[in-house]
Amino acid sequence: MEILEYPSKRAEERVKSIIDRGLGFSEDTHEDVLKILSDVKENGDEALIKYTNRFDAKSLKISDLVVTEGEFKKAEEVVEDEFKKSLERAVTQIQKFHERQLDKSWFVSDREGVFTGQMVNPVDAAGVYAPGATGGKTPLVSSVLMGGIPAKIAGVKNVSLMTPPMEDGSINPYMLVAAKRVGIDKVYKAGSAWAIAALSYGTETVDKVDVIVGPGNIYVTLAKKIISGSTGIDMIAGPSEILVISDGKSDPAFAAADLLSQAEHDVLASAVLVTTSEDYAVRVIKELDKQLKELDREDIARESVYNYGTILVVPDIDTAIELSNRLAPEHLELLIDNPFDYLGKIKNAGAVFMGEYTPEPVGDYIAGPNHVLPTAGTARFSSALSVENFIKKTSLIQYSRAALENEAEDIIRLANIEGLSGHANSIKVRLCRKNS
């Protein structure tokens, strides 16, 4: 990882390369996803099982696509009590946080004869996608929690989980226990773009949903992007990223470990340290070299750090904050004294982690806020997955005759300015009728 002085020409080039890295897909990949979506839309279960057999579980049958109660029961029996204890803490804390996000319907009558308001209702059905890392052997339990909990709090009646099966056609028991705990209604054994297609279009076995949420690989991301015109999605998520701001006073091992916690996700992940101390930067480099050798995913993390990692030395923390707002990172860590003093200056970030004992993984698993966050600079205009992703808001309007007469002239004038005489006439015709 290179140490660069910021601002400088070289540092600016590096920052731009990080900002412009995009989703990292080719035209061929895009075409592949389009073909998969079309196939599932046209052929339903037949296409879904074809891809599942080819890429995940060779002997899985259509009749096995839905997880049975027997499979749930078996999962409960094999997972250890220690896991259930940790799961319970995570669920409780995530639920408490998301319950505060729940909107309520409201109504006002602040003008004579006029009633307005807004109704808040959940969508009827939602799909949660949870990746199955290393062939389903590494269960991404947190994805189940972060998608399922806000959906249920929103009041969604039918919440489905899509996750790829392991080679033997089963779902990792930790995933099933987590799904049962948060109230998932159905679990389907399918992954990648064909799973997204099944949820969006519906098949003979898979129920069509209104909203699809959850992270995934480039095939999942592209599939969500393509179907987003007809099915709601949470966001178009790119590779993971972290920006750590340090005043040079915290342990360099902390900064190094936190950078690598994101670099190990993907070779396109971005890990950036911004510090006011060049000496600290050098010490972090040494820690990175040391800790990289200890990672199970060393090769991925090393390539990520080389491609999209950097250390920028800035004159002061204010400059670091300005740079952070420009990058709009998914995860922003403030390894500085008195981080609350700088909160008012942070405008663009998916989530902010404050102080040296608040590393990014606490947000991934157990703190409470959602870990599905905007990436690739989209924190400039978008937010974390929340209860709001599972609700829709309907405006309510009622006028009395007197209220309409009071505002009619203005409505007609605005309609005529836009050249919409039909709009104006719908007002005029009422003014010409006697009050019945």
Backbone hydrogen bonds, N-H to C=O, Kabsch-Sander energy under -0.5 kcal/mol:
donor,donor_aa,acceptor,acceptor_aa,energy
4,L,2,E,-0.5
4,L,311,I,-3.1
6,Y,313,V,-2.9
12,E,8,S,-2.4
13,E,9,K,-2.0
14,R,10,R,-1.9
15,V,11,A,-2.5
16,K,12,E,-2.3
17,S,13,E,-1.9
18,I,14,R,-1.6
19,I,15,V,-2.4
20,D,16,K,-2.4
21,R,18,I,-1.0
22,G,19,I,-0.5
30,H,26,S,-1.9
31,E,27,E,-2.4
32,D,28,D,-2.4
33,V,29,T,-2.3
34,L,30,H,-2.1
35,K,31,E,-2.1
36,I,32,D,-2.1
37,L,33,V,-2.7
38,S,34,L,-2.3
39,D,35,K,-2.3
40,V,36,I,-2.5
41,K,37,L,-2.4
42,E,38,S,-2.1
43,N,39,D,-3.0
44,G,40,V,-2.1
46,E,43,N,-1.4
47,A,44,G,-0.6
48,L,44,G,-2.3
49,I,45,D,-2.9
50,K,46,E,-1.3
51,Y,47,A,-2.2
52,T,48,L,-1.9
53,N,49,I,-2.6
54,R,50,K,-1.8
55,F,51,Y,-2.3
56,D,52,T,-2.3
57,A,52,T,-1.9
58,K,56,D,-0.5
60,L,57,A,-1.1
64,D,61,K,-1.9
65,L,62,I,-1.6
67,V,187,V,-2.8
72,F,68,T,-1.8
73,K,69,E,-2.6
74,K,70,G,-2.2
75,A,71,E,-2.0
76,E,72,F,-2.0
77,E,73,K,-1.3
78,V,74,K,-1.4
79,V,75,A,-1.8
84,K,80,E,-1.6
85,K,81,D,-2.2
86,S,82,E,-2.1
87,L,83,F,-3.0
88,E,84,K,-2.2
89,R,85,K,-1.8
90,A,86,S,-2.3
91,V,87,L,-3.0
92,T,88,E,-2.4
93,Q,89,R,-2.2
94,I,90,A,-2.5
95,Q,91,V,-2.7
96,K,92,T,-2.1
97,F,93,Q,-1.6
98,H,94,I,-2.2
99,E,95,Q,-2.3
100,R,96,K,-0.7
100,R,97,F,-0.9
101,Q,98,H,-1.5
102,L,99,E,-1.0
106,W,118,Q,-2.1
108,V,116,T,-3.2
111,R,114,V,-0.6
114,V,111,R,-2.4
115,F,398,Q,-3.2
116,T,108,V,-2.4
117,G,396,L,-1.8
118,Q,106,W,-3.0
119,M,394,T,-3.2
121,N,119,M,-0.5
121,N,392,K,-2.3
123,V,390,F,-2.4
126,A,158,N,-2.5
127,G,211,V,-3.2
128,V,160,S,-3.4
129,Y,127,G,-0.5
129,Y,213,V,-3.2
130,A,128,V,-0.5
130,A,162,M,-2.5
133,A,131,P,-0.6
133,A,138,T,-0.8
135,G,132,G,-0.6
136,G,132,G,-1.2
137,K,134,T,-1.5
138,T,133,A,-2.2
140,L,131,P,-0.8
141,V,139,P,-1.8
143,S,140,L,-1.1
144,V,140,L,-0.8
144,V,141,V,-0.8
145,L,141,V,-1.7
146,M,142,S,-2.7
147,G,143,S,-1.4
148,G,144,V,-2.6
149,I,145,L,-2.0
151,A,147,G,-1.0
152,K,148,G,-2.2
153,I,149,I,-2.4
154,A,150,P,-2.0
155,G,151,A,-0.8
155,G,152,K,-0.6
156,V,151,A,-2.1
158,N,124,D,-1.5
159,V,157,K,-0.6
160,S,126,A,-2.9
160,S,158,N,-0.5
161,L,186,K,-2.9
162,M,128,V,-2.9
163,T,188,Y,-1.8
166,M,170,S,-3.3
169,G,166,M,-2.3
175,M,172,N,-0.9
176,L,172,N,-1.5
177,V,173,P,-2.4
178,A,174,Y,-2.0
179,A,175,M,-2.5
180,K,176,L,-2.5
181,R,177,V,-2.1
182,V,178,A,-1.8
183,G,179,A,-0.6
183,G,180,K,-0.8
184,I,179,A,-2.5
185,D,159,V,-2.3
186,K,159,V,-1.3
188,Y,161,L,-3.3
189,K,65,L,-2.6
190,A,163,T,-0.9
190,A,188,Y,-1.1
195,A,191,G,-1.2
195,A,192,S,-0.7
196,I,192,S,-1.4
197,A,193,A,-2.4
198,A,194,W,-2.0
199,L,195,A,-2.0
200,S,196,I,-2.3
201,Y,197,A,-3.0
202,G,197,A,-0.5
202,G,198,A,-2.0
203,T,206,V,-2.5
209,V,199,L,-2.6
210,D,125,A,-2.6
211,V,125,A,-1.0
212,I,232,G,-2.8
213,V,127,G,-2.6
221,T,217,N,-2.7
222,L,218,I,-2.6
223,A,219,Y,-2.1
224,K,220,V,-2.5
225,K,221,T,-2.1
226,I,222,L,-2.4
227,I,223,A,-2.3
228,S,224,K,-0.8
229,G,226,I,-0.6
230,S,227,I,-2.0
231,T,227,I,-2.1
232,G,210,D,-2.7
234,D,212,I,-1.0
237,A,235,M,-0.9
242,I,270,S,-2.3
243,L,331,H,-2.4
244,V,272,V,-2.9
245,I,243,L,-0.5
245,I,333,E,-3.1
246,S,244,V,-0.5
246,S,274,V,-2.4
247,D,335,L,-1.4
254,F,251,D,-1.3
255,A,251,D,-1.2
256,A,252,P,-2.3
257,A,253,A,-2.2
258,D,254,F,-2.3
259,L,255,A,-2.2
260,L,256,A,-2.1
261,S,257,A,-1.4
262,Q,258,D,-0.7
262,Q,259,L,-0.9
263,A,259,L,-1.9
264,E,260,L,-1.9
265,H,262,Q,-1.6
266,D,262,Q,-0.6
269,A,266,D,-1.5
270,S,240,S,-2.1
271,A,308,Y,-0.6
272,V,242,I,-2.5
273,L,310,T,-2.3
274,V,244,V,-3.3
275,T,312,L,-2.5
276,T,246,S,-1.3
278,E,276,T,-0.5
281,A,277,S,-1.7
282,V,278,E,-2.0
283,R,279,D,-1.9
284,V,280,Y,-2.2
285,I,281,A,-2.0
286,K,282,V,-1.7
287,E,283,R,-1.8
288,L,284,V,-2.6
289,D,285,I,-2.2
290,K,286,K,-1.8
291,Q,287,E,-3.1
292,L,288,L,-2.5
293,K,289,D,-0.9
294,E,291,Q,-1.3
295,L,292,L,-1.4
298,E,295,L,-1.0
301,A,297,R,-2.4
302,R,298,E,-2.9
303,E,299,D,-2.0
304,S,300,I,-2.4
305,V,301,A,-2.6
306,Y,302,R,-2.1
307,N,303,E,-2.7
308,Y,304,S,-3.0
309,G,305,V,-1.4
310,T,271,A,-1.4
311,I,2,E,-2.4
312,L,273,L,-3.0
313,V,4,L,-2.9
314,V,275,T,-2.6
314,V,312,L,-0.6
320,A,316,D,-1.5
321,I,317,I,-2.5
322,E,318,D,-2.2
323,L,319,T,-2.2
324,S,320,A,-2.3
325,N,321,I,-2.5
326,R,322,E,-1.4
327,L,323,L,-2.2
328,A,324,S,-2.6
331,H,241,E,-0.9
332,L,351,A,-2.5
333,E,243,L,-2.7
334,L,353,F,-3.2
335,L,245,I,-2.6
335,L,333,E,-0.8
336,I,334,L,-1.5
341,D,338,N,-1.7
342,Y,339,P,-1.7
343,L,340,F,-0.7
345,K,342,Y,-1.6
346,I,342,Y,-0.6
346,I,343,L,-1.4
347,K,345,K,-0.7
349,A,347,K,-0.5
350,G,329,P,-2.5
351,A,330,E,-1.1
353,F,332,L,-3.2
354,M,352,V,-0.5
355,G,334,L,-2.4
355,G,353,F,-0.5
358,T,355,G,-1.5
362,V,359,P,-1.8
363,G,359,P,-0.5
363,G,360,E,-1.6
364,D,360,E,-1.1
365,Y,361,P,-1.4
366,I,362,V,-1.8
367,A,362,V,-2.7
368,G,369,P,-0.6
373,L,371,H,-1.0
377,G,328,A,-0.6
378,T,375,T,-2.3
379,A,328,A,-0.7
380,R,377,G,-1.5
381,F,378,T,-1.9
382,S,378,T,-2.0
385,L,372,V,-2.7
389,N,386,S,-1.4
390,F,387,V,-2.0
391,I,388,E,-1.3
392,K,121,N,-2.9
394,T,119,M,-2.9
395,S,393,K,-0.5
396,L,117,G,-2.6
398,Q,115,F,-2.5
400,S,113,G,-1.8
404,L,400,S,-2.2
405,E,401,R,-2.7
406,N,402,A,-1.9
407,E,403,A,-1.2
407,E,404,L,-0.5
408,A,404,L,-1.5
411,I,407,E,-1.9
412,I,408,A,-2.9
413,R,409,E,-2.2
414,L,410,D,-2.3
415,A,411,I,-2.4
416,N,412,I,-2.5
417,I,413,R,-2.1
418,E,414,L,-1.4
419,G,416,N,-1.4
420,L,415,A,-2.6
421,S,419,G,-0.8
424,A,420,L,-1.7
425,N,421,S,-2.6
426,S,422,G,-1.6
427,I,423,H,-0.7
427,I,424,A,-0.9
428,K,424,A,-2.3
429,V,425,N,-2.9
430,R,427,I,-0.7
431,L,427,I,-1.5
432,C,428,K,-1.4
433,R,430,R,-0.6
436,S,434,K,-0.6
